[in-house]
C-alpha cells in the first residue's frame, strides 16, 4: 500500500528536497497508517527521510553469548537507530568457520532478525590464526571474511586468505592488531594513561598490520576493508594506498570522531578496542572522513553484561554499544557544528557501505526528527548492552520510524 507523508525533507540524488506529499510503501496497515489508499500521516512534519542506514560492523553475540545480546535484541536496537542492514561479526560460539557453523547463525537470523543481517565468516578456524577456514564452502552464504576481535598475526596466513578471497570475489574485513606490541595495554598510550598511571596501547599496534596488509592487497589485488581505524597513521597509510590504486576501504566509529583520550573516565563504558586516542588522531580522522579516505562509519556495536563492564578501565571487557545513538551523536557533533554536511553523513552511514558490500540502493527508509533533543539514558536502550561513553549526553535527532522490506520495524511517534 502507498501512503502519503506531508511536509518532509527527502534525501534524493545527493541532496534534500522538501516534499509536500511523499509516498512510501508499507505492506500492511498499522495503527500509524489507516487502511485506506493514500492515507495522510501528519506526524512527520518537517522531519527528514533518509535511505535507511547500514552498519558493516556489529556484534550480535548469537550463537554462544546470548547473555550479552541476541539477534532479536540487537536488530531491534539497530532499527531504533535507523538501520535496516547490519553485518554481524564472527567472534561467536561456534565460530562460523565451516558451513555447518555458519548455518547455525543463519537459522537464528531467519527466526529472530527484524532487519537484514549479513554474517561474516571467519578467516581462520576458531579465529586462532593457524588454519584457513573453508572459504569455498562458506563463500555463498557469507558477506566476507573476518577474524574480528583478533588480528591475523602471520603474514603468510593473510596472504593465503587474500588469494582465496580474490579467487572467490569476496572481501577481507580486517581487525588490524599486532599482539606483540600490546604489552598489556588497555587504553591509548597517551596523556591520560600517563597522568593516571594506566598501561597504554600504542598506535603502532594498529597501523603496522595495516601497512602489511595494504602491501599484500596491492600485490594480490583482492578487496580489502579495514575495521575501526583510530589513529592518524592509519589514515595516512590508507590515503596513500588509495592513491596507488589499492582496492581498499575503511571505517571508523562515532566515538573516535567525537572523543579524545582526555575525555576518559575510569569506567568500563569508555573501554573499547582500539581505544579512543589523542586529539591529534581525532582531527586526522575528521580530515580522512572529509576527504573520502574514510569511506563509512560503523558502530562496532559490542554489548557486554553489566558485570563485565563494571570493573573500570583496567579490568572491564572491551567494547561499547552505539547503534542506537550513532546518528544523533554524529549529527550533533559533526553536522550541527558545520564540520560535515548532512548529505555527507548520509553517504557514510548508508550509501557507501551498501555500495562497497554489494547491497546496491535501497527502498528502506528511516525518518528522523532533527529538531528534538534527548538525553542518552542507557536504561532505555533496546540492546541488552548498556555501556556507552555517551551516557547523559544531550543529543539532537530522534528516529521516528524505520521501514525495512516494506515493513515498519521501529516507530516512535
N, C-alpha and C positions, 0 to 999 in steps of 0.2 A: 504494500500500500504506500502511496505517496502522501506525505504530509507537508504542510507549509509552515515554515518558521518566519515570523515577522521581524524585520529590522535587525538584521545580523550582519556581522563583518565576516566575509568568507575568503579564505585563502585559495587563490587560483592562479596558476601560472606565475608564481613568484611574487605575487602582490595580493593585497587585501582589497576586496570590493564590497562596499555596503549594498546589501540587497534587501528590498522591502518584502519580497516573497521568495523564500528559498525552499526548494523541495528536497526532502530526504526520503529514503526508502526504509520502511520498517515492516518486517514480515507479518507481525500480528499486532492487534490492538493492545494497548496498555492503558492504565489509568491516566497516563500523560497524553495519549493520542486517542481521541474519540474514534470509534469505528465508523467514521463517515469519510468519504473521499474528500481530500483536501482540507482536513481538519486544521484549524489555525491554532497554533500554540504561542501564547504571548509571553511565556515565562522567560524567554531568551532575548529580550530586547537589549540591543547594544552589546550582546556577547560576541565572542569570536569563535568561528568554526575552523578547526584545523584538521588536516589529514591525521588520523589517529597515530600516536607515537609508536615507535618501535625501539625496543631495548635489546641489544645484542649480547648482554652480559648480566644474567640474573641467576641466583641460586634458589631453586625451588625445593631442594632438600629431600625430594622423594624420588626413588625409594631409599630408605635407610635411615633418615634423620627427621621423621615427621614431627618430633617434639619441637624442632626448630621452625618448621614451615611445612605446609603441604601444597600440592599443586593447586588445590582449591583455594586456600587462603592466599597463596602467592599471586595467583592470577586475578583474584578479586581485588587485591591490593593494587595490582597493575592497572586494572580497569578504572579504579578510583583515581589513579594518576593520569588517565587519558591514553593509556596504551591499549592497542588491540593485538600486538605481537611482541613476544619475548623469546629469547634464545636461552635455553637452560644449560647450565654448566655441568660437567660430568663428575665432579667430586661427590659421588654417591656410593651407596652400597646395595647391590653390586655396582661396580664401576661399569659403565657402558663400553666395554672393550671387546664385546662379541655381540653378534646379532641377538642371541638369546637374552643377554643382559639388557641391551638397548630396548628390546621389545617389552620388557617388564615396565620400563618407564613409559613407553608409548601407550600401553594399555591404561596406565594411570592417567595420562594426559587425555586420552579419549574419554575416560569416565568422569574426570573432575574439572578439567580446564574450562573456564568461561570465556577465554580469548584464545588466539592462536599461539601455540607453543612449538618451537623448533629446537629439538635437542641436539647438542653436540655429542659426538663420540670421543673417547679418549685417544690420545696419540699413542700411548703405551699401555701395556697390560697392567691393570691395577694402578695406573699412574705412577709406576715405580721407575720408569725411565730405562728399563733394561731390555724389553722385548716389544717390538712394534705390534700394535693391535691389528686385527684382521680388517684392514682398510676395505678390501673388496667386498666382504660380507656386510660391512656397515654402511658403505657409501650411499646406497639408495635411500636410506632411512634417516640419515643424519644431516645436519646443516653444515658440518665441517668437523675438524678435529682439533681438540684442545686438551691439554693436561692442566687446565686452570687450577690454581691453588698451589701448583708446583711448577717450577721451570724445568725444561728438558736440559739436563746438565751436560750431556755428552754431544759434542758437535756431530759425530758420526750418526748418532740416533736421529738428530734433527735433519741431517742430510737425507737419510733414508725416508723419513716422514715426508719431507718436501718432494722427493722424487715420486713417491707413491701418490701423494696428493695431486701432483702435476698430471700423472697418468690418468687419474680418475676425475680430473677437473673439479677438485674440492679445495677448500681453503684451510690453511693452517692458522689457528687462532691462538696466539702465544702469550702465556703468562711468562714474562721475562724476569728471572731472578737467579742470580748466581749464588748458590748456597755457601761457597767458600768465603764470600765477602760479608755474610750476615753477622757473624761473630756475636750471636746472642742478642742482637738489636731488636727493638720493638716499636720505636718511633723514629722520626727523622733525626739523623745525626747533625743537629743544628743548634741554634742558640738556646732553644727551650730545653733540649736534652742536657746541654752543658750546665745551664743555670739551675736545673732541678735534679741533677745527678741521675739521669736516665741513660741507658745504653742505646746508642743510636744505630740506625741502618743507613749506610752510605748510599748516595745516589748511583755510584758505580755498579752496585749490585743489580740495578735495573738497566742502565744503559749499556753495560758491557755485553750482556747477551743479545740485546737489540742490535748492537753493532755486528756481532757474529751472524745473527740470523739474516740481517739485511745483505750481508756479503753472500750468504748461501742462496737467498731468494733471487738475487741478481744473477748468480751463476746458473741456477736451476730453472728459473722462470715460473715459479709457482705463485699462486695467490697467497698473500701473507697479510695477516691482520694482527696488530699489536694491542693487547689489552691494557687498560687503565694506566696510561703513561702519566708520570707525576713530576718529572724534573726537566730542566732546561736542556740538558744534554740529549735526552731522548727526542725532544722536539727538533733539535738541530740535526741529529742523525737522520731522522725520517724526512725532514725537509730536503736534505741533500740527496737521499735515496730517490725521492720522488722526481727530483730534477734530473736524475740519471736514468729514469725510466723504469725503476723497480716497481713491480705490481704490489704496492704496499698501501694499506690504510691503517688508521689507528683511532683509538677512542681515549677520552679522558672522562672523569666523573665530576658531578657538580661540586663535591667537597674540595676537590683540588683546584677548582676555578675560583672559589669564593673564600677559601680559608688559607691561612698560613700557620706554621708551627707555633708561633707565639700566641695563637688563639686557643691552644690546647688547655685542657684541664685534666687532672689526674683521675679520669673517669673512663670506663670502658667504652662509652659511646663516642670517644674520639680516637679509637684504635682500629685501624684497618691496614690492609696490605695491598699495594705500597702505602707508606704513611703520608700524611699531609706534610708537605715540605715547606721550604722557605718562601718569603715574599718574592724573591728573585725568580724562583721556579714558577710561582703562581703567575707572575706577569709574563713569563715566557710562554706558558700555556695559553694565556689570553691571546698573545700575538699569534701563536700557532693556530688557534681557533679562527681568528680573524682572517689570516692569510690562506686558510684551507689546508694547512699541514695536518691539523687535527680534523678528521672527517666527520666525526659523530660524537655524541655524548651518550654514554651508557652509565647505568647507576652502580653496577657491581652490587646490586641488592643482595645482602648476605646476612640473613637473620640467624640469630642465636637465642638461646634461652636467657631469661633474666639472670639466672645464676651464673651462666658463662660470661656475661657482660658486667658482672658486679664486682670485679676484682681489680679495678684500677688499670692504669696503662700497662703495667708490667705483666700482670697475670690474667687479664681478660682474654677471651678468644678474639681473634682478628676478624673484623667485618662489621659493617653497619648497614642499616636499611635506608632506602632512599627513593623507592619507586613511587611512593605516594606524595612526595614533596618535590620531586625533581623539577617539574616545570615551574612551580612557583618560586623555588629557590633561584633558578636561573633568570626568570622574568624579573624578579625583584632586584637582584644584584647585578645583572648584566644588561637587561633591556631598559628598565626604568632609569638606570644611571647613564644610558647612552653609550655603553661600551660596544654592544652589538645591536642589530635591529631585530625586531620581532620576526621578520622574514628569515633572517639567518638562523634564529633559534628553531624555526620550523624545519629548515634544511637539515640541521644536525641532529634533531630529535626524531624526525620522521622520514624525510626524503632520502637522505644519504645512506642511512643504514639499510633501508629497503632496497635501494639500488645496488649496494655492494653485495648484499647477501641474496640477491636474485628474487626478491619478492615483487618487484615492479610497483606500479602505482596502486593505490587502494581506494576503495569507496568507503572504508571505515572512517568515522569521524569522532572527534571529541569536541565538546563545547565548553569554553571557559568564560567565566565572568572575571574580567581583569580589574574591575573596579572594587571588588570586595577583598578586604583584608581578613586574615585569620592568624591566630597564634598556634604554632605547632604543638599539639598535645599527643604524644605517642600512644596514650591510652585509647585514643580514637582510631588508631590505625586498624585496618583490616588484616594486615600482616600479623603473624604471631610474633615477629621481631619488633621490639620497641626501641632499640638503641639507635638514636640518631644524634649527630652533632648539632642538629638544628632545633633541638627541643627548646621550646619557649620563644623561638624567633617569631617575629611578626612578618608575615609574608603577604604578597598580593597575588591574586589569581586562584580562583576556586573552580574545580571541574564540576560542571553541572550535568553533563551527560556524556557517555561513551557508547558508541554503536560499533559492534563488531559482527560481520557477516549478517547484516541487516537485523540484528537483534540488539536490544538495549541491554548492556551488560553492567552499566552503572548509572545511577541517577541521583541527583541531589538538588531537587527543585521544590 
